Each structure stands twice: as structure tokens, then as C-alpha cells.
């Protein structure tokens, strides 16, 4: 019978062996879930804060859905990021099926993946139904305004906020590199590479500039700045729509 046991140092010591990766599991400052079948390790997932640091299923239990179950449990606990070997196509396929997308390389052979569930698009054009491929989307309205208009003067302008009408395909969602998006360290921008059906959820009016954010485009580049804005809603409803 498959059971779940606490992710503790004692249980890690109890169930680890020389032929499973539980021998590398960290417990200090970490949390996780261990699945066992009697005295045998089925699999485990460990995380630190919201970052998954390890996920493994023992060879006898693979291709039986346990990896997905462990990942789902970690997601429910708030985990939304991980690092994986780029040649581990089975794991990457699993992560993508749960909405994770590639978000940069670690060294030459590992990639970061992050899970993002909601995106906003801001435009000066009202009544949009579809956004064309490579549209810029953002996790917050603040980032959407900043990233879309950068250093433009928006005081007094009215913008429309949109939300994807259907779930986005993770295969078509790209986190651009700093070469393509040099302000990416200060604005959380993503590109959607397909047509995106959108729904209008709010109209906002820009009140005033409230400051700037500084960033470098490279190690020897000059400092650049992009503007942040104070705004208010003229048409309410996006909080409710966001839950659809």
C-alpha cells in the first residue's frame, strides 16, 4: 500500500539507499513529501521556499503517475519553480504539462522552469478580440504598463487591460533572454508566440509617474531607466474575471 510519510531527516535516513537519489536529499530549511510502499521508496519531492530542489521516482514505480502526483502536491504547497537537466525530456514534458515554461539556462546543461498561471496584456486599443503572435504579456498590471510603454509619458492616458480568454499553451510561452529583453531583470515579461484570444477586463487611467526603475543592458553599458505609474480603475471587474 502506498503511503505518504513526513519529509524529515529521520525518514530520509530510513528510506534512502545507495541506488536512489534520496541519499542527496536536503532537509535543513526544506520541506517535501515522501511516498513509500512498505519499506520501499516510491518517490519524493523536496522544496526550499517555493523552489522544487528535487523530484525522483524509484525505477520500479516509474510510468505509473507518481511523478505527476508528487509534482501536483508540491504545486498545491505553492511551489512554482525548479531546475532540470535539459536532456531530461521526460521530466520536462511532465513539467510543461503542469504549466511550467523555460525561464533561462543554468550553466551549459540545465534550465530553470517557472509556473505562471495568469497574465495581463495592456493596450491603448479598446475592444481587442485577438492579439497577434509574439504579444508581450505580464504577471501584473504594473509590469504590463511599464514593459509595454517603457519611458513614454502616459499621464492622463486611458488604457485597456486584457486577460487571455483561454488557457495558454506552455509550448508557445517564452521567457525572453536579457539580450531580447534587457529590462527583464526588473519587469517580468513573457512572449506568447501564437494568436491569443483576449477578453477585456478593465479600463484604467494613468494618474502620474511615481518613479523609475534602473537597469543595465550589459556589464559595460550605461544605466537606463523605465517609468512606473500610479493608476486607477475606471471600469471595475478584473479581480472577478481573473478567477475564471
LODO-647594 format. One record per atom (N, C-alpha, C): residue number from 1; atom name; x, z, y. Coordinates in steps of 0.05 Angstrom, whole numbers. Each point is the difference from the previous one (the first is absolute). Example, Ala and Ser with C-alpha at 12.3 -4.5 7.8 and 13.67 -1.06 7.14 Angstrom:
2
   resi   name        X        Z        Y
      1      N      264      156     -114
      1     CA      -18        0       24
      1      C       18        0       24
      2      N       -7      -14       21
      2     CA       16        1       24
      2      C      -15       14       22
END
This chain:
244
   resi   name        X        Z        Y
      1      N       17        0      -24
      1     CA      -17        0       24
      1      C       18        0       25
      2      N       -7      -18       19
      2     CA       16       -2       24
      2      C       -9       22       20
      3      N       19       16       10
      3     CA       -7       20       19
      3      C       19       -1       24
      4      N       -8       12       22
      4     CA       16        1       24
      4      C       11       28        3
      5      N       26        2        6
      5     CA       13       26        4
      5      C       12        1       27
      6      N        4       23       12
      6     CA       11        3       27
      6      C       28      -12        1
      7      N        7      -11       23
      7     CA       26      -11        5
      7      C       18       22       10
      8      N       11       15      -19
      8     CA       18       22        6
      8      C       27       -4      -13
      9      N       19       15       10
      9     CA       27       -1      -12
      9      C       -1        7      -30
     10      N      -17       20       -7
     10     CA       -1        8      -28
     10      C      -11      -22      -17
     11      N      -21      -14        9
     11     CA      -12      -22      -16
     11      C       19      -24       -1
     12      N       14       -5       22
     12     CA       19      -22       -1
     12      C       21        5      -21
     13      N       10       25       -1
     13     CA       20        7      -20
     13      C      -12       -2      -28
     14      N      -25        8       -3
     14     CA      -13        0      -26
     14      C       -4      -28      -12
     15      N       -7      -19       17
     15     CA       -8      -26      -10
     15      C       22      -22        3
     16      N       21        6       14
     16     CA       20      -21        4
     16      C       17       -3      -25
     17      N       11      -24       -3
     17     CA       18       -5      -23
     17      C       21      -20        9
     18      N       19       -5      -17
     18     CA       22      -18        7
     18      C       -8      -29        3
     19      N      -24       -7      -10
     19     CA       -8      -28        2
     19      C      -24       -4       18
     20      N       -6       19       18
     20     CA      -21       -5       21
     20      C       10        9       27
     21      N      -11      -13       21
     21     CA       10        4       27
     21      C       -8       27       12
     22      N      -16       15      -15
     22     CA       -7       27        9
     22      C       25       17        4
     23      N       21       -7      -14
     23     CA       25       15        3
     23      C       11       -2       28
     24      N       -9      -20       16
     24     CA       10       -3       27
     24      C      -21       11       20
     25      N      -22       10       -9
     25     CA      -22        8       18
     25      C        9       23       18
     26      N       -7       -2       26
     26     CA        5       21       19
     26      C      -25       17        4
     27      N        3       26        2
     27     CA      -23       17        4
     27      C        2       16       26
     28      N       24        4       10
     28     CA        3       15       25
     28      C      -12      -16       24
     29      N      -20       11       13
     29     CA      -12      -13       22
     29      C      -18      -23       -8
     30      N       -5       -3      -25
     30     CA      -16      -23      -10
     30      C      -25       10      -15
     31      N      -18      -18       -4
     31     CA      -24        6      -16
     31      C       -4      -24      -19
     32      N      -20        2      -18
     32     CA       -4      -22      -18
     32      C      -20        7      -22
     33      N       -1      -18      -20
     33     CA      -18        3      -22
     33      C       14       -8      -25
     34      N       -3       15      -22
     34     CA       12       -6      -26
     34      C      -23       -3      -20
     35      N        0      -22      -15
     35     CA      -19       -4      -22
     35      C       15        3      -26
     36      N      -12       15      -19
     36     CA       13        5      -26
     36      C      -20       -4      -22
     37      N       11       -6      -23
     37     CA      -16       -3      -25
     37      C       12       19      -20
     38      N      -11       25        0
     38     CA       12       20      -17
     38      C       27        9       12
     39      N       21       -5      -15
     39     CA       27        6       10
     39      C       15      -25       11
     40      N      -14      -23        0
     40     CA       13      -24        9
     40      C       -8       -7       29
     41      N       19      -10       15
     41     CA       -5       -9       27
     41      C      -14      -27        0
     42      N      -23       -2       13
     42     CA      -14      -26        3
     42      C       11      -14       25
     43      N        2       15       22
     43     CA       10      -11       25
     43      C       -2       20       22
     44      N       11       -7       23
     44     CA       -1       19       23
     44      C        3      -16       25
     45      N       -8       12       22
     45     CA        4      -10       27
     45      C        8       23       17
     46      N       21       -4       16
     46     CA        9       21       19
     46      C        1      -11       28
     47      N       -6       18       20
     47     CA        1       -9       27
     47      C       11       22       18
     48      N       11       -8       23
     48     CA        9       17       20
     48      C      -14       -6       26
     49      N      -16       19       10
     49     CA      -18       -5       22
     49      C      -19      -23       -8
     50      N        0      -23       13
     50     CA      -19      -21       -8
     50      C       15      -24      -13
     51      N       25        5       -9
     51     CA       16      -22      -11
     51      C        4        4      -30
     52      N       -8      -19      -16
     52     CA        4        1      -29
     52      C       30       -4       -6
     53      N       12       19      -13
     53     CA       29       -1       -6
     53      C        5       -9      -29
     54      N      -20        2      -17
     54     CA        4       -8      -28
     54      C      -27       -3      -14
     55      N       -2      -20      -17
     55     CA      -24       -4      -16
     55      C       10      -13      -26
     56      N       -6       13      -23
     56     CA        9      -11      -25
     56      C      -20        5      -22
     57      N       -3      -19      -18
     57     CA      -16        3      -24
     57      C       18       -4      -24
     58      N       -2       18      -19
     58     CA       17       -2      -24
     58      C       -7      -25      -15
     59      N       20      -11      -14
     59     CA       -3      -27      -13
     59      C      -24       -1      -19
     60      N       -5       21      -15
     60     CA      -22        0      -19
     60      C      -28       -1       13
     61      N       -1        5       26
     61     CA      -26        1       14
     61      C       -3      -21       21
     62      N       18      -19        1
     62     CA       -2      -21       20
     62      C      -22      -21       -7
     63      N       -9      -14       21
     63     CA      -21      -20       -3
     63      C      -26       12      -10
     64      N       -4       25        6
     64     CA      -25       14       -7
     64      C      -15       12       24
     65      N       10       -7       24
     65     CA      -14        9       24
     65      C       10       26       12
     66      N       20       12      -12
     66     CA        8       26       10
     66      C       16       -2       26
     67      N       15      -22        4
     67     CA       13       -4       25
     67      C      -19       -1       24
     68      N      -22      -15       -4
     68     CA      -20       -2       20
     68      C      -14       26        6
     69      N       -5       16      -22
     69     CA      -13       25        4
     69      C       18       19       16
     70      N       26        1       -6
     70     CA       18       17       14
     70      C        2       -9       30
     71      N        1      -26        4
     71     CA        2      -10       27
     71      C      -25        7       16
     72      N      -23       -3      -13
     72     CA      -26        7       14
     72      C       -1       29        8
     73      N       10       17      -18
     73     CA        0       29        6
     73      C       19        6       24
     74      N       23      -14        1
     74     CA       18        4       22
     74      C      -12      -10       27
     75      N      -14      -22       -2
     75     CA      -13      -11       24
     75      C      -21       20       10
     76      N      -16       11      -18
     76     CA      -20       19        8
     76      C       12       25       13
     77      N       25        6       -7
     77     CA       14       23       13
     77      C       12       -8       27
     78      N       -4      -25        8
     78     CA       10       -9       26
     78      C       25      -16        0
     79      N       11       -7      -23
     79     CA       25      -16       -1
     79      C       -6      -28        8
     80      N       18      -11       17
     80     CA       -5      -27       10
     80      C       26      -16        2
     81      N       22        8      -13
     81     CA       24      -15        1
     81      C       18        5      -24
     82      N       18      -19       -6
     82     CA       18        3      -23
     82      C       22      -20        2
     83      N       20        3      -17
     83     CA       22      -19       -2
     83      C        2       -9      -29
     84      N        5      -26       -4
     84     CA        0      -11      -27
     84      C       21      -22       -2
     85      N       12       -3      -24
     85     CA       18      -22       -5
     85      C      -14      -27        2
     86      N       10      -19       15
     86     CA      -15      -25        4
     86      C       -3      -16      -25
     87      N       16        6      -21
     87     CA       -3      -15      -26
     87      C      -21       13      -18
     88      N      -10       23        8
     88     CA      -20       14      -16
     88      C      -28      -12        6
     89      N       -4      -24      -10
     89     CA      -25      -15        8
     89      C      -25       13      -11
     90      N        2       14      -22
     90     CA      -24       14      -11
     90      C       -9       22       19
     91      N       19       16        9
     91     CA       -6       22       18
     91      C      -10      -11       27
     92      N       13      -21       10
     92     CA       -8      -12       26
     92      C      -29      -11       -2
     93      N       -6      -12      -23
     93     CA      -27      -10       -4
     93      C      -21       22        1
     94      N        7       23      -13
     94     CA      -17       23        0
     94      C       -4       10       29
     95      N       21        3       15
     95     CA       -2       10       27
     95      C      -16      -18       18
     96      N        4      -26       -3
     96     CA      -16      -19       16
     96      C      -29        1       -7
     97      N       -7        6      -25
     97     CA      -28        2       -8
     97      C      -14       23       13
     98      N       17       20       10
     98     CA      -12       23       14
     98      C        4       -2       30
     99      N        7      -24       10
     99     CA        1       -4       29
     99      C       27        5       13
    100      N       21        3      -16
    100     CA       27        4       12
    100      C       11      -28        7
    101      N       15       -1       22
    101     CA       13      -25        8
    101      C       30        6        5
    102      N       16      -21       -1
    102     CA       29        2        5
    102      C        5        6       30
    103      N       17       20        4
    103     CA        6        9       28
    103      C       29        3        5
    104      N       17      -17      -11
    104     CA       28        0        5
    104      C       17        6      -24
    105      N       26       -7        2
    105     CA       19        3      -21
    105      C       16       25        3
    106      N        8       12      -23
    106     CA       19       22       -1
    106      C       25      -10      -15
    107      N       21       -5       14
    107     CA       23      -12      -13
    107      C       -6      -29       -9
    108      N       12       -8      -22
    108     CA       -3      -28       -8
    108      C      -20       -4      -22
    109      N      -10       22      -13
    109     CA      -16       -4      -23
    109      C      -25       18       -2
    110      N       -6       14       22
    110     CA      -24       17        0
    110      C      -17       -5       24
    111      N      -26        3       -2
    111     CA      -18       -5       22
    111      C      -18       25        4
    112      N       -7        4       25
    112     CA      -20       20        7
    112      C      -27      -13       -1
    113      N      -20       14       -9
    113     CA      -28      -10        0
    113      C      -17       22       13
    114      N      -19       -8       16
    114     CA      -18       19       13
    114      C      -29       -9       -4
    115      N      -18       20       -1
    115     CA      -28       -5       -3
    115      C      -14        3       27
    116      N      -13      -21        8
    116     CA      -15        1       26
    116      C      -28       -9       -6
    117      N      -20       17        9
    117     CA      -27       -5       -7
    117      C      -18      -11       22
    118      N        9        3       25
    118     CA      -17      -10       22
    118      C       18      -13       21
    119      N      -11      -21       12
    119     CA       15      -15       20
    119      C      -19       -7       23
    120      N       12       -3       24
    120     CA      -15       -8       23
    120      C       13      -25       12
    121      N      -17      -16       12
    121     CA        8      -23       15
    121      C      -13        2       27
    122      N       16       -4       21
    122     CA      -11        2       28
    122      C        4      -27       13
    123      N      -20       -9       14
    123     CA        1      -26       13
    123      C      -16        0       26
    124      N        8      -17       19
    124     CA      -15       -4       24
    124      C      -23      -19       -4
    125      N       -1      -13      -24
    125     CA      -21      -19       -7
    125      C      -23       15      -14
    126      N      -24       -1       11
    126     CA      -23       14      -13
    126      C      -12      -18      -22
    127      N      -16       14      -17
    127     CA      -16      -14      -20
    127      C       16      -17      -20
    128      N       24        9       -6
    128     CA       16      -14      -21
    128      C      -14        4      -27
    129      N        2      -20      -17
    129     CA      -10        3      -27
    129      C       22       -2      -21
    130      N       21      -16        8
    130     CA       23       -4      -19
    130      C       25        0       17
    131      N       21       13      -10
    131     CA       27       -1       12
    131      C       17      -18      -17
    132      N       16      -17       12
    132     CA       16      -19      -14
    132      C       24       13      -14
    133      N       12      -13      -20
    133     CA       22       11      -15
    133      C       23       10       18
    134      N       14       20      -10
    134     CA       22       13       14
    134      C      -10       16       24
    135      N      -24       10       -2
    135     CA      -11       16       21
    135      C       13       28       -1
    136      N        5       11       24
    136     CA       13       26        1
    136      C      -21       22       -1
    137      N        3       19      -19
    137     CA      -18       22       -3
    137      C       15       26        1
    138      N      -14       22        6
    138     CA       13       26        4
    138      C      -16       23      -12
    139      N       13       22       -5
    139     CA      -13       23      -12
    139      C      -16       17       21
    140      N        7       -3       25
    140     CA      -15       15       21
    140      C       -7      -19       23
    141      N      -20        7       15
    141     CA       -7      -16       23
    141      C       22        1       21
    142      N       13       23        3
    142     CA       22        3       19
    142      C       22      -20       -6
    143      N        8       -2      -25
    143     CA       21      -19       -8
    143      C      -10      -29        3
    144      N      -26       -4       -5
    144     CA      -10      -27        3
    144      C        1      -10       29
    145      N       -6       17       19
    145     CA        2       -7       28
    145      C       29       -5        8
    146      N       17       18       -8
    146     CA       28       -2        8
    146      C       13      -24      -13
    147      N       -3       -3      -26
    147     CA       13      -22      -14
    147      C      -11      -28        8
    148      N      -26       -1        5
    148     CA      -12      -26        6
    148      C        8       -9       28
    149      N        3       18       19
    149     CA        5       -8       28
    149      C       26        9       11
    150      N       16       16      -14
    150     CA       27        8        7
    150      C        2        9       29
    151      N       12      -17       18
    151     CA        5        9       27
    151      C      -19      -12       21
    152      N      -23      -11      -10
    152     CA      -19      -11       19
    152      C      -15       22       15
    153      N      -10       -6       24
    153     CA      -16       18       16
    153      C      -29       -2       -9
    154      N      -10       22      -12
    154     CA      -27       -1      -11
    154      C      -20       17       17
    155      N        9       13       21
    155     CA      -17       18       15
    155      C      -26      -14        8
    156      N      -23       12       -7
    156     CA      -26      -11        7
    156      C      -11      -21      -19
    157      N       16       -8      -20
    157     CA       -9      -21      -18
    157      C      -18       11      -22
    158      N      -18      -16      -10
    158     CA      -17        7      -23
    158      C        9      -15      -25
    159      N        4       15      -21
    159     CA        8      -11      -26
    159      C      -20        6      -22
    160      N        0      -16      -20
    160     CA      -18        4      -23
    160      C       17        9      -24
    161      N      -10       20      -13
    161     CA       14       10      -24
    161      C      -15      -10      -25
    162      N       15      -11      -19
    162     CA      -11      -11      -25
    162      C       11       15      -24
    163      N      -15       -2      -21
    163     CA        8       12      -26
    163      C       -4      -21      -21
    164      N       17       -2      -21
    164     CA       -5      -20      -21
    164      C      -27        4      -13
    165      N      -14      -22       -4
    165     CA      -27        2      -12
    165      C        1        6      -30
    166      N       21       -9      -13
    166     CA        4        5      -29
    166      C       27       11       -5
    167      N        5       10      -24
    167     CA       25       12       -7
    167      C       22      -21        0
    168      N       23        6       12
    168     CA       21      -19        3
    168      C       16       -2      -26
    169      N       10      -24       -5
    169     CA       16       -5      -24
    169      C       29        9        5
    170      N        9       21      -15
    170     CA       27       10        5
    170      C       22      -21       -3
    171      N       -5      -21      -16
    171     CA       20      -21       -3
    171      C        5      -15       26
    172      N      -20        0       17
    172     CA        1      -15       25
    172      C        6       17       25
    173      N        5       26       -5
    173     CA        6       19       22
    173      C       30        4        1
    174      N       12       -5       23
    174     CA       29        1        3
    174      C        8       20       21
    175      N       20       16       -6
    175     CA       12       17       20
    175      C       24      -15       10
    176      N        0      -11       25
    176     CA       22      -17       10
    176      C       26       16        3
    177      N       22      -15       -3
    177     CA       26       12        4
    177      C        5        5       30
    178      N       20       16        6
    178     CA        6        6       28
    178      C       11      -25       14
    179      N        9      -20      -15
    179     CA        8      -26       13
    179      C      -25      -14       11
    180      N      -21        0      -16
    180     CA      -25      -13        8
    180      C      -17       17       18
    181      N        3       26       -2
    181     CA      -16       19       16
    181      C       19       22       10
    182      N       16       -5       21
    182     CA       20       19        9
    182      C      -10       27        9
    183      N      -26        1        8
    183     CA      -12       25        8
    183      C      -13       15      -23
    184      N        6       -9      -25
    184     CA      -13       11      -23
    184      C        6       29       -6
    185      N       21       11       12
    185     CA        6       28       -4
    185      C      -18       18       16
    186      N      -13      -11       21
    186     CA      -17       17       17
    186      C      -29       -8       -1
    187      N       -6      -24      -12
    187     CA      -27       -9       -3
    187      C       -4       -9      -29
    188      N      -20       11      -13
    188     CA       -5       -5      -28
    188      C      -16      -26       -4
    189      N       14      -23        0
    189     CA      -13      -26        0
    189      C        3      -13      -28
    190      N      -22      -14       -8
    190     CA       -1      -15      -25
    190      C      -10      -28        6
    191      N        6      -19      -17
    191     CA      -10      -27        3
    191      C      -17       -7      -25
    192      N      -23      -12        5
    192     CA      -17       -9      -22
    192      C        3      -30       -1
    193      N        8      -10      -24
    193     CA        8      -28       -2
    193      C      -23      -19       -8
    194      N      -25       11       -2
    194     CA      -23      -17       -6
    194      C      -20        2       23
    195      N      -21      -17       -1
    195     CA      -22        4       18
    195      C      -12       28       -5
    196      N       -8       14       22
    196     CA      -12       26       -3
    196      C      -28        0       13
    197      N      -21        5      -16
    197     CA      -26        4       12
    197      C       -1       27       13
    198      N      -10        2       25
    198     CA        1       25       15
    198      C      -28        7       10
    199      N       -3       25        5
    199     CA      -25       10       12
    199      C        7       16       25
    200      N      -16       -5       21
    200     CA        4       14       26
    200      C      -10       28       -2
    201      N       17       20        6
    201     CA       -8       27       -3
    201      C        0       16       27
    202      N       13      -11       20
    202     CA        0       15       25
    202      C       10      -18       23
    203      N       -9        7       24
    203     CA       11      -12       24
    203      C       14       22       16
    204      N       24       -4        8
    204     CA       15       21       15
    204      C        9      -11       27
    205      N        3       18       18
    205     CA       10       -7       27
    205      C       25       15        5
    206      N       21      -14        9
    206     CA       25       12        6
    206      C        0       14       27
    207      N        6       25        0
    207     CA       -2       16       25
    207      C       27       -2       16
    208      N       22        7      -13
    208     CA       25        0       14
    208      C       23        2      -19
    209      N       24       -8       10
    209     CA       24        4      -16
    209      C        8       29       -1
    210      N        8       10      -23
    210     CA        7       29       -2
    210      C       29        4       -8
    211      N       16      -22       -1
    211     CA       28        3       -6
    211      C       10      -24      -16
    212      N       25        2       -8
    212     CA       12      -22      -15
    212      C       14       12      -25
    213      N        5      -18      -19
    213     CA       16        7      -23
    213      C       25      -18        0
    214      N       23       12       -5
    214     CA       25      -15        1
    214      C        9       -8      -29
    215      N       13      -23       -2
    215     CA       11       -9      -26
    215      C       23      -19        5
    216      N       17       -3      -20
    216     CA       22      -19        0
    216      C       -6      -22      -19
    217      N        8      -24        6
    217     CA       -3      -23      -18
    217      C       24       -3      -18
    218      N       21       15        4
    218     CA       24       -1      -16
    218      C       20       20        9
    219      N       21        5      -16
    219     CA       20       21        7
    219      C       13       -4       27
    220      N        2      -24       10
    220     CA       14       -5       25
    220      C      -19      -11       22
    221      N      -26        2       -6
    221     CA      -20      -11       19
    221      C       -6       20       22
    222      N      -11      -10       21
    222     CA       -9       17       22
    222      C      -26       13       -8
    223      N       -6       22       13
    223     CA      -25       15       -5
    223      C      -24      -15       11
    224      N      -21       -3      -16
    224     CA      -24      -12        9
    224      C      -23       19       -1
    225      N      -21       -5       15
    225     CA      -22       18        2
    225      C      -27      -15       -3
    226      N      -18       14      -14
    226     CA      -28      -11       -2
    226      C      -19       22       10
    227      N      -23       -8       10
    227     CA      -18       18       14
    227      C      -20       13      -19
    228      N       -7       25        7
    228     CA      -23       14      -13
    228      C      -22        3       21
    229      N      -25        1      -11
    229     CA      -23        0       19
    229      C      -20       21       -7
    230      N      -14       10       21
    230     CA      -23       17       -3
    230      C      -25      -19        0
    231      N      -19        5      -18
    231     CA      -23      -17       -1
    231      C      -25       17       -8
    232      N      -23      -12        4
    232     CA      -25       14       -9
    232      C      -18      -21      -12
    233      N      -18        9      -17
    233     CA      -19      -18      -13
    233      C      -24       -5       18
    234      N       -7      -26        2
    234     CA      -24       -7       14
    234      C      -23       -4      -20
    235      N        7       -8      -25
    235     CA      -20       -4      -20
    235      C        8       18      -24
    236      N      -16       20       -7
    236     CA        7       18      -20
    236      C       -4      -11      -28
    237      N       12       12      -20
    237     CA       -7       -7      -28
    237      C       23       -5      -19
    238      N       25       -2       10
    238     CA       21       -7      -19
    238      C        6       22      -20
    239      N       -5       25        7
    239     CA        6       22      -19
    239      C      -18       -3      -24
    240      N      -26       -7        5
    240     CA      -19       -3      -22
    240      C        7      -25      -16
    241      N        6      -22       13
    241     CA        7      -25      -13
    241      C       24        3      -18
    242      N       20       16        9
    242     CA       25        3      -14
    242      C       -5       11      -28
    243      N      -22       13       -5
    243     CA       -6       11      -26
    243      C      -12      -19      -19
    244      N       -7      -24        8
    244     CA      -14      -19      -17
    244      C       19      -10      -22
END
